[in-house]
Amino acid sequence: MAVNAVGLSTAIWNNNIRSLFLLLMFPVLVFAVLVCVTVVGIWALEVDVKLSDQIWQLVTHPGQILTDGIPQNIEFWAIRIGVVVAAVIALWYLIALFFHERMVDYYANARPVTRKEFPRVYNMLENLCISRGLPMPKLGMIDSPKLNAFASGITKGSFRITLTKGVMEKLDDDELEAVMAHELTHIINRDCRLIVIAMIFTGILAILAEGVMHTLRFGGRGARYGGSSNRDSGKILGGLLIIMVILWIGYFIALLLRSAVSKRREYMADAGAVQLTKNPEAMIRVLRKVSVQSHIAHVDDEVRMMMFDNSQQFLGLFDTHPTIDDRVRLLQRMARTAYDYKLENPSRRRERLNAKHPGPWERRKMGMGTKVKKARQKRDAKRTGAGGNSALSGQEPT
């Protein structure tokens, strides 16, 4: 049962356009946040009184820009901020480019594996790559019994698919192939690079916000012990507080953008995996199985967002993955199948089997039988007993 290739290609194309638009919002967001931070900093530190007045005039009368244009002082500061933003982004990207693999291994507690260690996994991945004419990515492993996986890498030589030990050992061949096809689709669609870029921008805002928080903490101590010599410290601390709020607002907006980018890529990876394997049922089974045992406690949040399943964040606002039910429904629609795979919650099952008054099915599972069954057993026993006595006495049973 195959997915419509033309429909999938169109969906991937549209998804790439939307993802590109969302990614372009990241530098705009960082630039806007840093402009606001600079404005507040100039006001709090009184770096340039004239500039502060001009900024305040623009804030209170924004229509002035259309008639008089932007003052030269503000243009100068805006250009400087733009250069700083570009330099910081370039630096972070270079760090990610050269140290990405080591960082992923460190934060995921992963290690590379060889064909000799896991020949079954290597052979499956190799067959998938041959079917699409792709170079073989590296293979890694997280030593965990949980079920999860992720793809990483920025350049062709650094692409890698990392699986948990549980995925390698617990899933059957069709299910394991579905997981690897999903991660391979992430590599084909360049999702790994997009996610790294999204992580860079959110990381910039997070580090700046945390830095201001530490400054506020130590600055507050200085203000308490400084006395009258620090009469302007209140204004400075107030400015820092406003800056911190601006940075955290920017950070949360960045998280929402990152979530939107990642969710769209997951839908496409599921559909692409089915196109590679021609087996939507295996993909649905994997999604259901992974949903109840995917969380790995010792993995960093930034790595968790790249994983096969990570739909467990606060109120769903910052989820990097769609819910399992949504992913299954999409596969059912695309593959035109009603197939589903239901897993019973182990705790619910134990609760029912330990109930004081279990129902007929639960009684049967526990070997207790039902009242009707017990009544039949008693009646059959009586008949058997009567038949046996009649045989011994030489009479026909009644």
C-alpha positions in Angstrom: 0.0 0.0 0.0 1.9 3.0 -1.3 1.6 6.8 -0.6 0.8 9.0 -3.6 4.3 10.1 -4.7 3.1 13.2 -6.5 1.1 14.4 -3.5 4.0 13.7 -1.2 6.4 15.7 -3.4 4.0 18.6 -3.5 3.6 18.5 0.2 7.4 18.4 0.8 7.8 21.4 -1.6 5.1 23.4 0.2 6.6 22.4 3.6 10.1 23.6 2.5 8.7 27.0 1.6 6.9 27.3 4.9 10.0 26.2 6.8 12.2 28.7 4.9 9.7 31.5 5.8 9.8 30.4 9.5 13.6 30.3 9.5 13.8 33.8 8.1 11.8 34.9 11.1 14.7 33.9 13.4 17.2 36.6 12.4 14.4 39.2 12.2 13.4 38.2 15.8 17.0 38.4 17.1 17.6 41.7 15.4 14.3 43.2 16.8 15.1 41.9 20.3 18.7 43.4 20.3 17.3 46.7 19.0 14.9 46.8 22.0 17.7 45.8 24.3 20.0 48.6 23.0 17.2 51.2 23.3 16.6 50.3 26.9 20.4 50.1 27.6 20.9 53.6 26.2 18.1 54.9 28.3 19.3 53.2 31.5 22.9 54.1 31.2 22.3 57.6 29.7 24.9 56.9 27.0 23.5 59.5 24.6 20.8 61.8 25.9 20.0 63.2 22.4 19.7 59.6 21.0 17.4 58.7 23.9 15.2 61.6 23.1 15.1 60.7 19.4 14.2 57.0 20.2 11.5 58.1 22.6 10.1 60.4 19.9 10.0 57.6 17.4 8.3 55.2 19.9 5.6 57.8 20.8 5.2 59.1 17.2 6.0 56.2 14.8 4.4 58.0 11.9 7.3 60.4 11.9 9.5 57.8 10.1 7.3 58.2 7.0 7.7 62.0 6.8 11.2 62.7 8.3 12.9 59.3 7.9 15.0 57.6 10.5 17.5 59.9 12.3 21.2 59.3 11.4 22.1 58.4 15.0 19.5 55.6 15.1 20.5 54.3 11.7 24.1 54.2 12.9 23.1 52.1 16.0 20.9 49.8 13.9 23.7 49.1 11.5 26.1 48.3 14.4 23.5 45.9 15.9 23.0 44.2 12.6 26.7 43.6 12.3 26.9 42.2 15.8 23.9 39.9 15.1 25.5 38.6 11.9 28.9 38.1 13.6 27.3 36.2 16.5 25.3 34.0 14.2 28.3 33.2 12.0 30.4 32.3 15.1 27.7 30.0 16.4 27.3 28.3 13.0 31.1 27.8 12.8 31.1 26.2 16.3 28.2 23.9 15.2 29.9 23.1 12.0 33.2 21.9 13.5 32.0 20.5 16.9 28.5 19.3 16.1 29.2 15.6 16.3 31.1 15.9 19.6 28.3 18.1 21.1 25.6 15.6 20.0 27.6 12.7 21.5 28.1 14.5 24.7 24.6 15.8 25.3 22.9 12.5 24.1 25.4 10.1 25.8 25.8 8.4 22.4 28.6 6.6 20.7 29.4 5.5 17.2 28.9 1.8 16.3 30.4 -0.5 13.7 28.9 -3.0 11.2 30.5 -5.8 13.2 28.5 -4.8 16.4 25.1 -4.5 14.7 25.2 -6.2 11.2 21.4 -6.4 11.0 20.9 -2.7 11.5 23.8 -1.8 9.1 22.4 -4.1 6.4 18.9 -2.5 6.6 20.3 1.0 6.5 22.5 0.2 3.6 19.6 -1.3 1.6 17.5 1.8 2.2 20.4 4.1 1.0 21.0 2.0 -2.1 17.3 2.2 -3.0 17.5 6.0 -3.0 21.1 6.2 -4.3 22.3 7.9 -1.1 25.7 7.8 0.6 25.6 5.7 3.7 25.4 7.9 6.9 27.2 6.9 10.1 25.4 4.9 12.7 25.3 5.7 16.4 23.8 4.2 19.6 22.4 5.4 22.9 22.7 2.7 25.5 19.1 2.8 26.7 16.3 0.3 26.6 13.8 3.0 25.6 12.6 3.3 22.0 13.8 6.5 20.2 16.2 7.7 17.5 17.4 10.8 15.8 19.3 12.0 12.8 22.1 14.7 13.0 24.7 16.3 10.9 25.3 19.5 8.9 27.6 18.2 6.0 27.4 15.0 4.0 30.4 13.6 5.9 28.8 14.3 9.3 25.3 12.8 8.8 24.5 10.2 11.3 21.5 8.1 12.5 21.5 7.4 16.2 19.3 4.6 17.6 18.7 3.5 21.2 19.7 0.0 22.1 16.0 -0.7 22.7 15.1 0.1 19.0 17.8 -2.2 17.8 16.8 -5.1 20.0 13.0 -4.8 20.6 11.6 -4.0 17.2 11.1 -6.5 14.4 12.7 -6.0 10.9 9.8 -4.0 9.4 9.5 -1.7 12.4 13.3 -1.1 12.6 13.3 -0.3 8.9 10.5 2.2 9.4 12.4 4.0 12.1 15.6 4.2 10.0 13.6 5.3 6.9 12.0 8.1 9.0 15.5 9.4 10.1 16.9 9.0 6.6 14.1 11.1 5.3 15.2 13.9 7.7 18.6 13.7 6.1 17.2 13.7 2.6 14.9 16.7 3.4 17.8 18.6 5.0 15.9 18.8 8.3 19.1 18.3 10.3 20.6 21.6 9.1 17.3 23.5 9.6 17.0 22.2 13.2 20.6 23.1 14.0 20.0 26.7 12.7 16.9 26.9 14.8 18.8 25.7 17.8 21.5 28.4 17.2 19.0 31.3 17.3 17.2 30.0 20.3 20.5 29.4 22.0 21.7 33.0 21.4 18.6 34.4 23.1 18.7 31.9 26.0 22.4 32.7 26.7 21.8 36.4 26.6 18.7 36.1 28.9 20.6 34.0 31.4 23.6 36.4 31.3 21.3 39.3 32.2 19.8 37.3 35.0 23.2 36.7 36.5 24.0 40.4 36.1 20.8 41.3 37.9 21.6 38.9 40.8 25.1 40.4 41.4 24.0 43.9 40.6 21.3 43.7 43.2 23.8 42.8 45.8 26.0 45.7 44.8 23.0 48.1 45.0 22.2 46.9 48.5 25.7 47.5 49.9 26.5 50.6 47.8 24.4 53.1 49.6 24.2 56.7 48.3 27.2 56.3 46.1 25.0 54.2 43.8 22.0 56.5 43.6 21.6 55.7 39.8 21.8 51.9 40.4 18.0 51.7 40.7 17.6 53.0 37.1 20.3 50.7 35.9 18.7 47.7 37.6 15.3 48.7 36.2 16.8 48.8 32.8 18.4 45.3 33.2 15.0 44.0 34.4 13.3 45.3 31.3 16.1 43.9 29.1 15.7 40.5 30.8 11.9 40.5 30.2 12.5 41.4 26.5 15.1 38.7 26.1 12.8 36.0 27.6 9.9 37.1 25.5 12.1 36.8 22.4 13.3 33.4 23.6 9.8 32.0 24.0 8.8 33.4 20.6 11.9 31.6 19.2 10.7 28.4 20.9 7.3 28.7 19.2 9.0 29.2 15.8 11.3 26.3 16.4 8.3 24.2 17.4 6.4 25.1 14.2 9.5 24.3 12.0 10.0 20.9 13.7 6.4 19.7 13.7 6.1 20.2 10.0 9.3 18.3 9.3 8.1 15.3 11.4 4.9 14.9 9.3 7.0 14.9 6.2 9.5 12.4 7.6 6.7 10.0 8.5 5.2 10.2 5.0 8.7 9.9 3.4 9.4 6.8 5.5 6.3 5.1 4.2 7.3 6.1 0.6 10.7 4.4 1.2 9.4 1.2 2.8 6.0 0.9 1.2 4.8 -0.3 4.6 2.5 2.2 6.4 1.3 -0.5 8.9 4.9 -0.9 10.2 5.2 2.9 10.7 1.9 3.0 12.6 3.0 0.1 14.8 6.3 1.9 15.6 4.6 5.1 16.5 2.3 3.4 18.9 5.1 1.4 20.5 7.4 4.3 20.8 4.7 6.5 22.3 4.8 4.6 25.6 8.5 4.1 26.1 10.4 6.9 24.3 11.5 9.2 27.1 15.2 9.1 27.9 16.0 10.9 31.2 19.7 11.6 30.6 19.4 13.2 27.2 19.6 17.0 26.9 16.5 18.9 25.8 18.3 20.3 22.7 19.0 16.8 21.5 15.5 15.5 22.5 13.9 17.9 20.0 15.6 16.0 17.2 14.3 12.6 18.3 11.7 10.3 16.7 9.2 11.2 19.5 9.2 14.2 21.8 5.6 15.3 22.2 5.6 15.8 26.0 6.1 19.5 26.6 4.0 22.0 28.6 0.5 22.3 27.2 1.8 21.4 23.7 2.9 25.0 23.1 6.6 24.2 22.7 6.2 20.6 21.4 8.8 19.9 18.8 6.7 16.9 17.5 3.1 16.4 16.7 1.1 14.0 18.9 1.3 10.3 18.0 -2.5 10.3 17.3 -2.1 13.1 14.7 0.8 11.4 13.1 -1.1 8.1 12.8 -4.2 9.9 11.4 -2.0 11.6 8.7 -0.5 8.2 7.7 -3.9 6.6 7.5 -5.2 9.4 5.2 -2.1 9.4 3.0 -2.0 5.6 2.7 -5.8 5.2 2.6 -5.9 2.6 5.3 -7.9 2.2 8.5 -5.2 0.1 10.1 -4.2 1.0 13.7 -2.2 -0.6 16.4 -3.5 -0.2 20.0 -1.3 -0.7 23.0 -2.9 -1.3 26.3 -1.6 0.8 29.1 0.2 -1.6 31.5 -0.9 0.3 34.7 -4.6 0.3 33.5 -4.3 -3.4 32.8 -2.9 -4.2 36.2 -5.6 -2.0 37.8 -8.4 -3.9 36.1 -7.0 -7.3 36.9 -6.6 -6.4 40.5 -10.1 -4.9 40.9 -12.4 -6.4 43.6 -15.2 -7.0 41.1 -13.6 -7.7 37.7 -15.7 -8.0 34.6 -16.1 -11.2 32.6 -13.1 -10.6 30.4 -10.8 -9.7 33.3 -12.0 -12.8 35.2 -11.2 -14.9 32.2 -7.7 -13.4 32.0 -7.1 -14.2 35.6 -8.3 -17.8 35.1 -11.3 -17.2 37.3 -13.9 -17.8 34.7 -17.4 -16.3 34.8 -20.5 -17.2 36.9 -22.2 -18.7 33.8 -19.1 -20.7 33.0 -18.9 -22.0 36.6 -22.6 -22.9 36.6 -22.1 -24.9 33.4 -19.0 -26.6 34.9 -21.1 -27.7 38.0 -23.9 -28.9 35.8 -21.5 -30.9 33.6 -19.8 -32.3 36.7 -23.2 -33.5 38.0 -24.1 -35.1 34.7 -20.7 -36.8 34.5 -21.1 -38.1 38.0 -24.6 -39.3 37.3 -23.4 -41.0 34.1 -20.5 -42.7 35.9 -22.8 -44.1 38.7 -25.3 -45.4 36.1 -22.5 -47.1 34.2 -21.3 -48.9 37.4 -24.9 -50.0 38.2 -25.6 -51.2 34.7 -28.4 -48.7 34.1 -28.8 -46.2 31.3 -28.0 -42.7 32.4 -30.9 -40.2 32.6 
